[in-house]
Amino acid sequence: MKRIMTRSLVLWLVTFAFLGGIVYLGVMTVWHHSEWVQQPFNGHMASANGLGKAGKIYDRNDKTLAYSENNERHYSDDETTREALLHVIGDEALNISTGIQSRYRTGLSGYNFITGAGIPDSLRPNTDLKLTVDADSCRAAYAAMNGKKGACVVYNYKTGEVLCDVSAPSFDPADPPEITEENESEYDGVYLDNVVSSTFTPGSVFKIITAAAAIENIPDIDNQSFTCEGTLDVEGNPITCEYAHGTQSFKEAFANSCNCAFAQIATQVGDEKMKATAEKLGFNKDDFKMSEIPIATSHYDALGAGDNALSWSGIGQYTDLANPMLMAMISGAVANGGTAAAPYIVEDDGNLINKLNIAVNKGGDVSMIAGETASRVKELMKGSAESYSWRGVSLSGLPFCAKTGTAEVGEDKEPTAWFVGFIDDDSHPYAFAATIVEGGYGITAATPVVEAAIGALVS
């Protein structure tokens, strides 16, 4: 009798386990079907033919960026535009995982859970996508990068719309290259959208974060003065400045981008509060997205590393790494009273919810710093922008607040150039970040890219 009961119990357990597995598989299939169907191992969707009948992709001005005809995928008639928007649109082989044709492949192809991808053309729903980007702005920025590796992003800091997203190196999606051992250095990093997927040593643009930390943690920072003789000894190691700036105020030190002053400021703030401020501004966080596209995690951590490392970290060196999209968001938060609008790039994916103007592709806005802190950092960036204007930088004649950066990355390499900031105008609420790898000085290498992008938007 006991043996029969034991066998019955085992049978019931196996039955429940089997039924539980069936239920679990069903739930997971319903929940994740759109993700699974577009994986590279699905030949129907992952091949070029997977886009043979895909919908059109438009920019914000209804310019066609990609379309299908005769079971083939086609792109803009202009080669520079095709290359400029490669990382936004994506390639047909799914190598650029953040591209629209990868992330939204199922929707573009007309796939749904009931009919799969084989729905007849007569019953196929609208599968077109409209993006927030401006093709002309992207084209202008890409041309201004002049073949250099880097990134440029411009976004509306009120709404979150990404207006320009450009990454280099690139290639023509209408004629993709065969990458071999002989030419792979030319295409190093070509499958990464540097706007969202890469991080770079920030250099002096990180002084925006250090300034915010000082404002929030050093009550008399505006009354302090800092002496720069061109070098500052910290724990027996020198912090160097390009010039001896003499005695200067906090505001003057920011405008001069004085390394010696900001090294002293970082040590005054302390490693714990520096890290806390950096994290409030998005560093060390891995949950930011642009629509459904993950944004690479920016890095800051000088805890316990000593005053010399802390000093270098406060001027954007040491192990600091910053993502261009995050730097644009930080600039947008400064412009927007401390709150960063969540960036998004898909304006309309054809869903009924989106037709009702519910932005399911847009995340929640991010409160980064206090409004007073944002206001005071804005004044610092405005002072820097005035000096850039004197040196010929013009963003279509619009008032702007900004910071350049020249990040040292090794003795055998040219510095990484940065330009970040925002237009201080309600009619043109644009925050921006541009970085050029081995570009040299930010003001000579990165500012022309932003000038080109903004110029195309305004015109």
KEFIRO-967704 format. One record per residue: x, y, z of N, C-alpha, C in turn. Coordinates in steps of 0.2 Angstrom, whole numbers. Layout:
REM residues N
SITE,X,Y,Z,X,Y,Z,X,Y,Z
...
//
This chain:
REM residues 459
SITE,4,-6,0,0,0,0,4,6,0
SITE,10,6,4,14,12,5,18,13,-2
SITE,19,7,-5,23,8,-12,18,11,-17
SITE,12,9,-17,7,12,-22,6,20,-20
SITE,6,22,-14,5,29,-12,11,33,-14
SITE,17,30,-13,23,33,-15,23,34,-23
SITE,22,29,-27,22,30,-34,16,35,-36
SITE,11,35,-33,5,40,-35,8,47,-33
SITE,11,48,-27,14,54,-26,19,57,-31
SITE,24,52,-33,29,54,-38,25,56,-44
SITE,20,52,-46,17,53,-53,13,60,-52
SITE,10,61,-47,7,68,-46,12,74,-46
SITE,18,73,-43,23,78,-43,26,79,-50
SITE,27,73,-54,29,74,-61,24,77,-65
SITE,18,76,-64,12,79,-68,12,86,-67
SITE,12,88,-60,12,95,-59,18,99,-61
SITE,24,96,-61,30,99,-64,29,100,-71
SITE,27,95,-75,26,95,-82,21,101,-84
SITE,15,101,-80,10,106,-82,13,113,-80
SITE,17,113,-74,20,120,-72,25,122,-78
SITE,28,117,-81,33,119,-86,30,122,-92
SITE,24,118,-94,20,120,-100,17,128,-99
SITE,15,129,-92,12,136,-91,18,141,-91
SITE,23,139,-88,29,144,-88,32,145,-95
SITE,32,140,-99,34,141,-106,29,145,-110
SITE,23,144,-109,18,148,-112,18,155,-110
SITE,19,157,-104,19,164,-101,26,167,-104
SITE,31,163,-104,38,166,-107,37,167,-114
SITE,34,163,-118,33,164,-125,29,170,-126
SITE,24,171,-123,19,177,-124,23,183,-122
SITE,27,183,-116,30,189,-114,36,191,-118
SITE,40,186,-120,46,187,-124,46,186,-131
SITE,41,184,-134,41,182,-141,44,187,-146
SITE,43,194,-145,45,199,-149,53,199,-149
SITE,56,198,-143,63,198,-142,66,191,-145
SITE,63,186,-144,66,179,-146,66,179,-154
SITE,60,182,-157,59,181,-164,65,184,-168
SITE,68,190,-165,73,194,-169,80,192,-167
SITE,81,186,-164,88,184,-162,91,182,-168
SITE,98,183,-169,102,181,-175,101,174,-177
SITE,99,169,-172,98,162,-174,92,161,-178
SITE,87,166,-178,81,165,-182,82,168,-189
SITE,84,163,-194,86,165,-201,80,169,-204
SITE,74,168,-203,69,171,-207,69,179,-205
SITE,71,181,-199,71,188,-197,77,191,-197
SITE,83,187,-196,89,190,-195,93,190,-202
SITE,90,187,-207,94,188,-214,91,195,-217
SITE,95,197,-222,93,203,-226,85,202,-228
SITE,83,196,-230,76,195,-232,71,197,-227
SITE,74,197,-220,69,198,-215,67,205,-215
SITE,70,210,-219,68,217,-220,65,218,-227
SITE,65,212,-231,62,213,-238,56,216,-239
SITE,51,216,-234,45,219,-234,44,223,-228
SITE,49,226,-225,48,230,-219,46,237,-221
SITE,43,240,-216,40,247,-217,46,252,-218
SITE,43,258,-220,48,263,-221,50,266,-214
SITE,56,270,-214,58,273,-208,59,281,-211
SITE,56,285,-207,56,292,-209,60,296,-204
SITE,62,302,-205,65,307,-200,59,311,-198
SITE,61,316,-194,55,320,-191,52,324,-196
SITE,55,326,-202,52,330,-207,50,325,-213
SITE,49,319,-211,46,314,-216,50,313,-222
SITE,57,314,-221,61,311,-226,62,304,-226
SITE,62,300,-231,63,293,-231,70,291,-230
SITE,71,287,-225,78,285,-223,79,278,-225
SITE,74,274,-225,75,267,-227,68,264,-229
SITE,68,260,-234,61,257,-237,63,251,-241
SITE,58,247,-242,58,240,-245,55,241,-252
SITE,58,238,-257,55,237,-264,58,231,-267
SITE,53,227,-270,55,221,-273,59,216,-269
SITE,57,216,-262,60,212,-257,67,213,-256
SITE,69,220,-257,76,222,-255,75,229,-251
SITE,80,230,-247,80,236,-243,84,241,-246
SITE,81,247,-246,85,253,-249,85,259,-244
SITE,89,263,-245,91,269,-241,91,275,-244
SITE,92,281,-241,92,287,-244,96,288,-250
SITE,95,292,-255,98,293,-261,105,296,-260
SITE,106,299,-254,112,303,-253,117,299,-249
SITE,123,298,-251,128,293,-248,130,296,-241
SITE,131,302,-240,133,305,-234,128,304,-229
SITE,121,305,-231,116,304,-226,115,297,-224
SITE,116,292,-229,116,285,-227,122,284,-222
SITE,128,286,-223,133,285,-218,132,288,-211
SITE,129,294,-212,128,298,-205,123,295,-201
SITE,118,291,-204,112,288,-200,113,281,-200
SITE,119,278,-202,120,271,-201,118,268,-194
SITE,121,271,-189,120,268,-182,113,270,-180
SITE,110,274,-182,103,275,-180,98,270,-183
SITE,99,270,-190,95,265,-194,97,258,-193
SITE,103,257,-193,106,250,-192,107,246,-198
SITE,111,241,-198,112,237,-204,108,231,-205
SITE,108,228,-210,103,222,-212,105,215,-208
SITE,112,215,-206,114,209,-203,114,209,-196
SITE,111,214,-193,110,215,-186,117,216,-182
SITE,122,218,-185,128,219,-182,128,225,-177
SITE,124,230,-179,123,236,-175,117,235,-171
SITE,118,232,-165,112,230,-161,108,235,-159
SITE,110,241,-158,106,247,-156,102,250,-162
SITE,103,248,-168,100,252,-173,92,250,-173
SITE,89,254,-176,81,254,-177,79,247,-180
SITE,83,245,-185,81,239,-189,83,233,-185
SITE,87,234,-180,88,228,-175,83,228,-169
SITE,82,234,-166,78,235,-160,71,234,-162
SITE,69,237,-168,62,237,-170,60,232,-176
SITE,64,227,-177,64,223,-183,57,219,-183
SITE,55,217,-178,48,213,-178,43,218,-180
SITE,42,224,-177,37,228,-179,38,231,-187
SITE,44,232,-189,45,234,-196,43,229,-201
SITE,44,222,-199,43,217,-203,36,215,-203
SITE,31,217,-199,24,216,-199,23,209,-194
SITE,28,207,-191,27,201,-186,22,203,-181
SITE,18,198,-179,14,198,-173,13,191,-170
SITE,11,191,-164,11,184,-161,6,179,-164
SITE,1,181,-167,-4,177,-169,-2,174,-176
SITE,0,179,-181,1,177,-188,8,176,-189
SITE,13,178,-185,20,177,-186,22,182,-191
SITE,27,181,-196,29,185,-201,26,184,-207
SITE,21,179,-208,19,177,-214,12,180,-216
SITE,10,186,-213,4,188,-215,4,191,-222
SITE,-2,190,-226,-2,192,-233,-2,200,-233
SITE,1,202,-239,2,209,-240,-5,213,-239
SITE,-10,210,-241,-17,213,-241,-19,215,-234
SITE,-17,210,-229,-19,211,-222,-13,214,-218
SITE,-8,216,-221,-2,218,-217,-3,225,-214
SITE,-3,226,-208,-4,233,-205,2,238,-206
SITE,0,244,-205,6,249,-206,12,248,-201
SITE,17,247,-204,23,245,-201,29,250,-202
SITE,27,256,-203,32,262,-204,33,265,-197
SITE,39,268,-197,42,271,-191,44,278,-192
SITE,42,282,-188,44,289,-189,49,291,-183
SITE,55,293,-184,60,295,-179,60,302,-177
SITE,63,304,-172,64,311,-170,70,314,-173
SITE,74,311,-176,80,314,-179,79,318,-185
SITE,83,323,-186,83,327,-192,89,325,-196
SITE,87,322,-202,92,319,-206,98,325,-208
SITE,95,331,-210,100,336,-212,105,338,-206
SITE,103,338,-200,107,339,-194,112,334,-194
SITE,110,327,-194,115,322,-194,120,322,-199
SITE,117,324,-205,122,324,-211,127,329,-210
SITE,125,335,-208,130,341,-207,135,339,-201
SITE,133,336,-196,137,334,-190,142,329,-193
SITE,140,324,-196,144,319,-199,150,321,-204
SITE,148,326,-208,152,329,-213,158,333,-209
SITE,155,336,-203,160,341,-199,165,336,-195
SITE,163,330,-194,168,326,-191,174,324,-195
SITE,173,324,-201,179,324,-206,183,317,-205
SITE,179,312,-205,182,305,-204,185,303,-198
SITE,185,308,-193,187,306,-186,182,302,-182
SITE,185,297,-178,181,293,-174,178,297,-168
SITE,171,296,-167,168,300,-161,161,300,-162
SITE,157,305,-159,150,305,-158,148,312,-158
SITE,141,313,-160,138,319,-159,131,318,-157
SITE,128,321,-152,121,320,-150,118,327,-149
SITE,112,329,-151,108,335,-149,101,332,-148
SITE,99,334,-142,92,333,-140,88,338,-137
SITE,82,338,-137,77,343,-134,77,342,-127
SITE,80,347,-123,80,345,-116,73,347,-112
SITE,68,349,-116,61,350,-113,57,343,-115
SITE,58,340,-121,54,335,-123,57,328,-123
SITE,64,328,-123,68,322,-124,69,319,-131
SITE,66,323,-136,67,321,-143,75,321,-145
SITE,77,316,-147,84,316,-150,84,318,-157
SITE,87,324,-158,87,327,-165,93,325,-169
SITE,99,324,-166,105,322,-170,108,316,-166
SITE,110,311,-170,113,305,-167,118,303,-172
SITE,124,304,-171,129,303,-176,135,299,-173
SITE,138,294,-176,143,290,-174,148,289,-180
SITE,155,289,-178,160,287,-183,165,283,-180
SITE,168,278,-183,168,277,-190,161,274,-193
SITE,160,275,-199,154,272,-202,155,269,-209
SITE,150,267,-212,150,264,-219,144,265,-222
SITE,143,264,-229,137,265,-233,133,258,-232
SITE,127,258,-229,123,252,-228,121,250,-235
SITE,121,254,-240,119,252,-247,124,248,-250
SITE,130,248,-247,136,244,-250,141,243,-244
SITE,139,238,-240,143,237,-234,149,233,-236
SITE,155,235,-232,161,233,-234,162,226,-231
SITE,167,222,-234,169,216,-231,175,217,-227
SITE,174,216,-220,179,218,-216,184,212,-215
SITE,190,213,-216,195,208,-216,201,210,-211
SITE,206,205,-210,211,207,-206,215,213,-209
SITE,215,213,-215,219,219,-218,216,226,-217
SITE,209,226,-217,206,233,-216,203,234,-209
SITE,203,229,-205,199,229,-199,201,236,-194
SITE,207,238,-195,209,244,-191,205,250,-193
SITE,203,250,-200,199,256,-202,192,256,-200
SITE,190,250,-198,183,249,-196,182,247,-189
SITE,187,249,-185,187,247,-178,182,251,-174
SITE,177,247,-171,172,250,-168,166,252,-172
SITE,166,250,-178,161,253,-183,154,250,-181
SITE,153,245,-178,146,242,-176,144,245,-170
SITE,147,250,-166,145,253,-160,142,260,-162
SITE,136,262,-159,134,269,-160,137,272,-154
SITE,142,276,-155,146,279,-149,142,284,-145
SITE,136,286,-148,132,291,-144,129,287,-138
SITE,127,281,-139,124,277,-133,128,271,-131
SITE,133,269,-135,136,262,-133,143,263,-131
SITE,146,269,-131,153,270,-129,154,275,-123
SITE,160,274,-120,162,279,-115,169,281,-117
SITE,170,288,-115,177,290,-116,179,294,-110
SITE,186,295,-110,188,299,-104,186,306,-105
SITE,183,309,-100,179,316,-101,183,322,-101
SITE,189,322,-98,193,328,-97,189,333,-94
SITE,190,339,-96,188,345,-92,180,346,-92
SITE,176,342,-97,169,343,-96,167,340,-90
SITE,171,335,-86,169,333,-80,169,338,-74
SITE,172,344,-76,172,349,-71,165,352,-70
SITE,160,351,-74,153,352,-73,151,348,-67
SITE,153,342,-66,151,338,-61,154,340,-54
SITE,161,341,-55,165,344,-49,162,350,-46
SITE,160,355,-51,157,361,-49,151,360,-45
SITE,147,356,-48,140,354,-44,142,352,-37
SITE,147,347,-37,148,344,-30,151,350,-25
SITE,155,354,-28,157,360,-24,151,365,-22
SITE,147,366,-26,141,370,-24,137,367,-19
SITE,136,361,-19,132,357,-14,135,356,-8
SITE,142,356,-8,145,353,-2,151,358,1
SITE,152,364,-2,157,369,1,153,375,1
SITE,150,377,7,146,383,7,149,390,5
SITE,156,390,6,159,397,4,163,396,-2
SITE,161,392,-6,165,391,-13,165,397,-17
SITE,160,401,-17,160,407,-21,165,413,-18
SITE,167,412,-12,171,417,-8,178,415,-8
SITE,180,409,-10,186,406,-10,190,408,-16
SITE,197,409,-16,201,410,-21,206,404,-22
SITE,209,403,-28,213,398,-30,219,400,-34
SITE,225,398,-31,231,400,-35,234,395,-39
SITE,235,397,-45,238,392,-50,245,394,-53
SITE,250,391,-52,257,392,-54,258,388,-60
SITE,253,384,-63,255,380,-68,256,372,-66
SITE,257,371,-60,258,365,-57,256,365,-50
SITE,254,359,-47,252,358,-40,254,352,-38
SITE,258,351,-33,260,345,-30,255,342,-25
SITE,253,336,-27,248,332,-22,251,326,-21
SITE,253,324,-15,256,318,-13,262,316,-16
SITE,266,322,-18,272,321,-21,272,320,-29
SITE,266,320,-32,265,320,-39,261,326,-41
SITE,264,329,-47,261,335,-50,254,335,-53
SITE,250,339,-52,244,341,-56,246,347,-61
SITE,245,346,-67,248,351,-72,242,355,-75
SITE,244,361,-76,239,366,-80,243,368,-86
SITE,239,370,-91,243,372,-98,246,379,-96
SITE,243,383,-92,245,390,-91,245,391,-83
SITE,249,396,-81,249,398,-74,243,403,-74
SITE,238,402,-71,232,406,-71,232,412,-65
SITE,237,411,-61,237,416,-55,232,414,-50
SITE,230,420,-47,224,419,-42,218,421,-45
SITE,213,416,-44,207,416,-47,201,414,-43
SITE,195,417,-44,189,415,-41,187,408,-43
SITE,181,405,-40,178,399,-42,176,400,-49
SITE,172,405,-51,170,406,-57,175,407,-62
SITE,180,411,-61,186,412,-65,190,405,-67
SITE,190,401,-61,194,394,-62,190,390,-67
SITE,183,390,-67,179,386,-71,180,389,-78
SITE,180,395,-79,180,398,-86,187,397,-89
SITE,192,397,-84,199,395,-86,201,388,-87
SITE,196,384,-85,197,377,-85,203,375,-81
SITE,204,378,-75,210,377,-72,211,370,-68
SITE,215,366,-70,216,360,-67,219,360,-60
SITE,223,365,-58,226,366,-52,220,368,-47
SITE,216,372,-49,210,374,-45,205,369,-43
SITE,204,365,-49,198,360,-48,201,354,-45
SITE,208,353,-45,211,347,-41,210,349,-33
SITE,211,355,-31,210,358,-24,203,357,-22
SITE,198,359,-27,191,358,-26,189,351,-24
SITE,191,347,-29,189,340,-28,191,337,-21
SITE,197,339,-19,200,336,-12,196,339,-7
SITE,194,346,-8,190,349,-2,183,345,-2
SITE,180,343,-8,173,340,-7,174,333,-4
SITE,180,330,-6,181,323,-3,178,317,-8
SITE,181,311,-7,180,306,-12,173,304,-11
SITE,170,303,-5,163,301,-4,158,305,-7
SITE,159,312,-6,154,317,-9,155,318,-16
SITE,161,317,-19,162,317,-26,158,312,-29
SITE,159,306,-27,156,300,-30,148,301,-29
SITE,146,303,-24,138,304,-23,135,309,-28
SITE,139,314,-29,137,319,-34,137,316,-41
SITE,142,313,-43,143,310,-49,137,305,-50
SITE,135,301,-45,130,296,-46,123,299,-47
SITE,122,305,-43,116,309,-44,115,311,-51
SITE,121,312,-54,121,315,-61,122,309,-66
SITE,121,303,-64,120,297,-69,126,293,-70
SITE,132,294,-66,137,290,-67,136,284,-63
SITE,139,278,-65,139,272,-62,131,269,-62
SITE,127,271,-66,120,269,-67,120,265,-73
SITE,116,260,-73,116,256,-79,108,255,-82
SITE,104,259,-80,97,259,-82,94,264,-86
SITE,99,269,-89,96,274,-93,95,271,-100
SITE,90,273,-104,89,271,-110,87,277,-115
SITE,88,276,-121,85,281,-126,80,276,-130
SITE,74,278,-129,68,273,-131,70,267,-128
SITE,70,261,-132,72,255,-129,79,253,-130
SITE,83,258,-131,90,257,-132,94,258,-126
SITE,98,253,-123,102,255,-117,107,260,-118
SITE,109,264,-113,114,269,-114,120,266,-109
SITE,126,266,-112,132,263,-109,133,267,-102
SITE,135,263,-97,136,265,-90,143,270,-90
SITE,142,276,-88,148,280,-87,151,278,-80
SITE,157,280,-79,161,277,-73,164,283,-69
SITE,163,283,-63,167,287,-58,168,284,-51
SITE,174,283,-49,175,280,-42,182,282,-40
SITE,183,286,-35,190,287,-33,190,286,-25
SITE,185,282,-23,185,281,-16,191,277,-13
SITE,194,280,-8,200,277,-5,206,277,-9
SITE,206,280,-15,212,280,-20,217,285,-18
SITE,216,290,-13,221,295,-11,220,302,-15
SITE,223,307,-12,221,314,-14,224,315,-21
SITE,229,312,-23,232,313,-30,227,310,-35
SITE,224,304,-34,219,301,-39,213,305,-38
SITE,211,307,-32,205,311,-32,205,317,-36
SITE,211,321,-35,212,327,-39,212,326,-46
SITE,215,321,-49,214,319,-56,207,317,-58
SITE,204,314,-54,197,312,-55,192,318,-56
SITE,194,323,-52,190,329,-52,191,333,-58
SITE,196,332,-62,197,336,-68,195,331,-74
SITE,192,325,-73,190,321,-78,195,316,-81
SITE,200,315,-77,205,310,-79,205,304,-74
SITE,210,301,-72,210,295,-68,207,290,-71
SITE,202,287,-69,198,281,-72,191,284,-74
SITE,190,290,-74,183,293,-76,182,291,-84
SITE,176,289,-85,173,288,-92,166,290,-92
SITE,165,294,-98,158,297,-99,155,295,-105
SITE,149,294,-105,145,293,-111,142,299,-114
SITE,143,300,-121,140,307,-124,133,308,-123
SITE,128,303,-123,121,304,-122,120,306,-114
SITE,124,303,-110,123,306,-103,126,313,-102
SITE,131,315,-105,134,321,-105,129,326,-107
SITE,125,325,-113,120,329,-115,114,329,-110
SITE,112,324,-107,107,324,-102,109,328,-96
SITE,115,328,-94,117,332,-88,117,339,-90
SITE,119,341,-96,118,348,-99,111,350,-99
SITE,107,345,-101,100,347,-101,97,348,-95
SITE,99,344,-90,97,345,-83,99,352,-80
SITE,105,354,-82,107,361,-80,103,366,-83
SITE,101,365,-89,96,370,-92,89,370,-90
SITE,87,364,-87,80,362,-86,79,362,-78
SITE,83,366,-74,81,367,-67,83,361,-63
SITE,88,356,-66,90,351,-62,87,344,-64
SITE,82,344,-69,79,338,-71,81,337,-79
SITE,83,331,-80,84,329,-87,78,325,-90
SITE,76,327,-96,71,324,-100,74,317,-102
SITE,70,312,-101,72,306,-104,73,306,-112
SITE,78,304,-115,79,304,-122,75,299,-125
SITE,72,300,-131,69,295,-135,70,297,-143
SITE,70,292,-147,71,292,-154,66,290,-158
SITE,61,286,-156,56,283,-160,50,288,-158
SITE,47,291,-164,42,296,-163,35,292,-163
SITE,35,287,-168,29,284,-169,30,277,-172
SITE,28,272,-168,30,265,-171,23,261,-173
SITE,18,265,-174,12,262,-177,7,259,-172
SITE,9,259,-166,5,256,-161,-1,261,-159
SITE,-6,258,-157,-12,261,-156,-11,266,-150
SITE,-7,263,-145,-6,268,-139,-2,274,-141
SITE,3,273,-146,6,279,-148,2,284,-152
SITE,-3,281,-156,-8,285,-160,-12,289,-155
SITE,-13,287,-149,-16,291,-144,-12,296,-140
SITE,-5,296,-143,0,301,-140,2,299,-133
SITE,2,293,-131,5,290,-125,12,288,-127
SITE,17,291,-125,24,290,-127,27,284,-123
SITE,25,278,-126,27,272,-123,35,271,-124
SITE,38,274,-129,45,274,-130,49,278,-126
SITE,46,282,-122,50,287,-118,50,285,-111
SITE,55,285,-108,56,284,-100,54,290,-96
SITE,54,289,-90,53,294,-85,58,299,-85
SITE,57,306,-84,62,311,-83,66,310,-77
SITE,72,312,-76,77,311,-71,79,317,-67
SITE,77,317,-61,79,323,-56,86,321,-54
SITE,91,326,-57,98,325,-56,101,329,-50
SITE,99,336,-50,102,340,-45,97,345,-43
SITE,98,349,-38,93,354,-35,93,360,-40
SITE,87,363,-40,86,369,-45,91,374,-44
SITE,93,376,-37,98,381,-36,105,379,-38
SITE,107,373,-38,113,370,-40,113,371,-48
SITE,108,369,-51,108,369,-58,109,377,-61
SITE,105,381,-57,106,388,-59,113,391,-58
SITE,116,389,-53,123,391,-52,128,388,-57
SITE,127,382,-58,131,378,-63,130,382,-70
SITE,124,383,-72,122,387,-78,126,393,-79
SITE,127,397,-73,130,403,-74,138,402,-75
SITE,140,397,-72,147,395,-74,148,393,-81
SITE,144,389,-84,144,387,-91,143,393,-95
SITE,139,398,-93,138,404,-97,144,408,-98
SITE,148,408,-92,154,412,-92,159,409,-97
SITE,160,402,-97,164,398,-101,162,400,-109
SITE,156,400,-110,153,401,-117,155,408,-119
SITE,155,412,-115,157,419,-117,164,419,-120
SITE,169,416,-116,176,415,-119,176,411,-125
SITE,172,406,-126,172,403,-133,169,407,-138
SITE,164,411,-137,162,416,-142,167,421,-144
SITE,171,423,-139,177,428,-141,182,425,-146
SITE,182,418,-145,187,414,-149,183,412,-156
SITE,177,414,-157,174,413,-164,169,407,-164
SITE,167,404,-158,162,399,-158,155,402,-158
SITE,151,400,-163,144,403,-164,140,397,-165
SITE,134,397,-161,129,392,-163,123,395,-166
SITE,124,397,-172,119,400,-176,117,407,-173
SITE,121,410,-169,119,416,-166,115,416,-159
SITE,114,410,-157,109,408,-151,113,409,-145
SITE,110,411,-140,114,411,-133,115,404,-131
SITE,121,402,-128,122,395,-126,127,395,-120
SITE,127,390,-116,131,389,-110,134,382,-112
SITE,141,382,-110,145,376,-113,151,375,-109
SITE,154,369,-110,161,368,-108,164,363,-113
SITE,171,365,-114,175,361,-118,179,356,-114
SITE,182,351,-117,186,346,-114,192,344,-118
SITE,198,343,-115,203,340,-119,206,334,-115
SITE,204,328,-116,206,323,-111,212,319,-114
SITE,217,319,-109,223,315,-110,222,308,-110
SITE,224,304,-115,222,297,-115,229,293,-116
SITE,235,296,-116,241,292,-117,246,296,-120
SITE,252,295,-119,258,299,-122,258,298,-129
SITE,256,293,-132,257,291,-139,251,293,-143
SITE,246,296,-140,239,298,-143,238,305,-142
SITE,234,308,-147,231,315,-146,226,314,-141
SITE,224,320,-138,219,320,-133,212,319,-136
SITE,207,317,-132,200,316,-135,197,323,-133
SITE,194,326,-139,191,332,-138,183,332,-137
SITE,181,337,-132,174,337,-130,171,344,-131
SITE,165,344,-132,161,350,-132,154,348,-130
SITE,152,351,-124,145,349,-121,142,356,-119
SITE,135,356,-119,132,362,-116,124,362,-119
SITE,122,368,-119,115,369,-121,113,376,-124
SITE,108,376,-128,106,382,-131,101,385,-125
SITE,102,391,-123,98,395,-118,93,399,-121
SITE,88,395,-125,83,399,-128,77,394,-128
SITE,71,397,-126,65,393,-126,63,390,-133
SITE,64,394,-138,62,392,-145,67,386,-148
SITE,73,386,-145,78,381,-147,81,377,-141
SITE,77,373,-137,79,370,-131,84,364,-133
SITE,90,365,-135,94,360,-137,100,359,-133
SITE,101,353,-130,107,351,-126,111,346,-131
SITE,118,347,-130,122,343,-135,128,341,-131
SITE,131,336,-135,138,333,-133,141,331,-139
SITE,147,333,-140,151,330,-146,158,328,-143
SITE,161,322,-145,167,320,-144,171,317,-150
SITE,177,319,-150,181,317,-156,187,314,-153
SITE,188,307,-155,194,303,-152,200,306,-156
SITE,205,307,-152,212,309,-155,211,316,-159
SITE,206,320,-156,204,326,-160,209,332,-158
SITE,212,332,-152,216,337,-150,211,341,-145
SITE,212,348,-146,208,352,-142,201,352,-143
SITE,196,353,-138,189,353,-138,187,359,-143
SITE,190,364,-142,187,370,-145,189,370,-152
SITE,194,367,-155,195,367,-162,192,360,-165
SITE,192,355,-162,190,349,-165,182,347,-164
SITE,179,349,-158,173,346,-156,167,352,-157
SITE,169,358,-156,164,364,-157,162,364,-164
SITE,166,363,-170,163,364,-176,158,358,-178
SITE,158,353,-175,153,347,-176,146,350,-173
SITE,147,352,-167,140,355,-164,138,361,-168
SITE,142,365,-170,140,371,-174,136,369,-180
SITE,139,364,-184,136,361,-190,129,358,-188
SITE,129,354,-183,122,351,-181,117,356,-179
SITE,119,361,-175,114,366,-173,112,370,-179
SITE,117,372,-183,116,376,-189,110,373,-193
SITE,111,366,-194,106,363,-199,99,363,-196
SITE,99,362,-189,92,362,-186,89,369,-186
SITE,93,374,-185,90,381,-185,88,383,-192
SITE,92,381,-197,90,383,-204,84,379,-206
//
